Amino acid sequence: MKDLLLRACHDRRRWVTCVRMSQKAYAAAGVDIDLGNRVKASLPRLLASTRRREVLGQVGGFGGLFALDVKKFRQPVLVASTDGVGTKLRIAFAMDRHDTVGQDLVNHCVNDIAVLGAEPLFFLDYIGTGQLQPGVFEQLLRGFAAACRENHCALIGGETAQMPGFYQAGEYDVSGTIVGVVEKASILDGKGIRAGDAIIGLASSGLHTNGFSLARKIFFEQMKLHPGSVLAELQGSIGDELLKVHLSYWPLIQAILKKFGGGRDIKGLAHITGGGFIDNIPRMLPKKCDAVIKKGSWEVLPVFALLAAHGGVAEAELYQVFNMGIGMTMIVASDKADAALRFIRARRQSAWCIGEIVRGTGQTKIV
């Protein structure tokens, strides 16, 4: 028996040694499992800060568990969306600031399902990188968690992939998936939109997460500036301006839908992201209606004025690439537009009546 125990101990030591050697070999190849585990040790605390009562199980499983409370709905419909933050990451790399793009990712996804009237339930992230940088990882996760808390959305898991040789040193990519829920009868599908309805625009904080490839070309190639360049018009550096957080409109949308009713007075919403006004507003329009957007009816942010003045870009393209200071549009019954504007502004959100719905063929027209 003693000999068997000694042999077992010897075999176990040899196995542990082999495991350690294999981990060192993997780390030498660029994937440090031990580092990944140490960095992820902070996850339970961050994820707990976003927890909703429907979340089940512990962090670190193969899948996140969420028990939907179906008693709250007659016909619950799940709504899901996946997105990224595009080349805004280039600015984060240059400024070595990464928490804001974490918030951007969550808020962008939240807005994409909010336009259907959906409450965000839970969010999952993906981070791909060549070599895991603990400080960067922690900033990203703090950003995810902060935005999830603000939107009452649980961060229930994600994936971090170390892929040496696939990304440039110091670079990474992020994407996220959100799942929400809406009552089937309350889905904002735009079917009630009619000629004469008003279009309300909610102010953006800046570029949000779209148009960065063109903005970087204008600022850094054509104007010969860099992220640290300070412009009087921006009251700060270009990098700080471009890293302003993509706003979440869900708390406001939730409040206004309760006040005015979705589908009756609030008839449709469009998140002004990639494609600007031209491509996004038609996604909610009936085929026999056009949206007429009136230039000069809102305050265009200085960053867009700079891009327009120095970019040499046709005006029509500006409204198809950038949000031009409007992050969300809302179609409202004309007799409720003034009341809706007062309600929105009382919640410290800048907003304007920026156009109207007319008969047409499902297009956006800038006039």
Buried (B, 14 or more C-beta within 10 A) or exposed (E): EEEEEEEEEEEEEEEEEEEEEEBEEBBEEBBBEEBBEEBBEBBEEBBEEBBBEBBEEEBEEEEBEBEBEEEEBEEBBEBEBEBBBBBBBBBBBBBEBBBBBBBBBBBBBBBBBBBBBBBBBBBBBBBBBBBBBEEBBBBBBBBBBBBBBBBBBBBBBBEBBBBBEEBEEEBBBBBBBBBBBBBEEBBBBBEBBBBEBBBBBBBBBBBBBBBBEBBBEBBBEEBEBEBEBEBEEBEEBBBBBBBBBBBBBBBBBBEBBEEBBBBEBBBBBBBBBBBBBBBBBBBBBBEEBBBBBBEEEBEBBBBBEBBBEEBEBEEEEBBBBBBBBBBBBBBBBBEBBEBBBEBBEEEEBBBBBBBBBEEBEBBBBBE
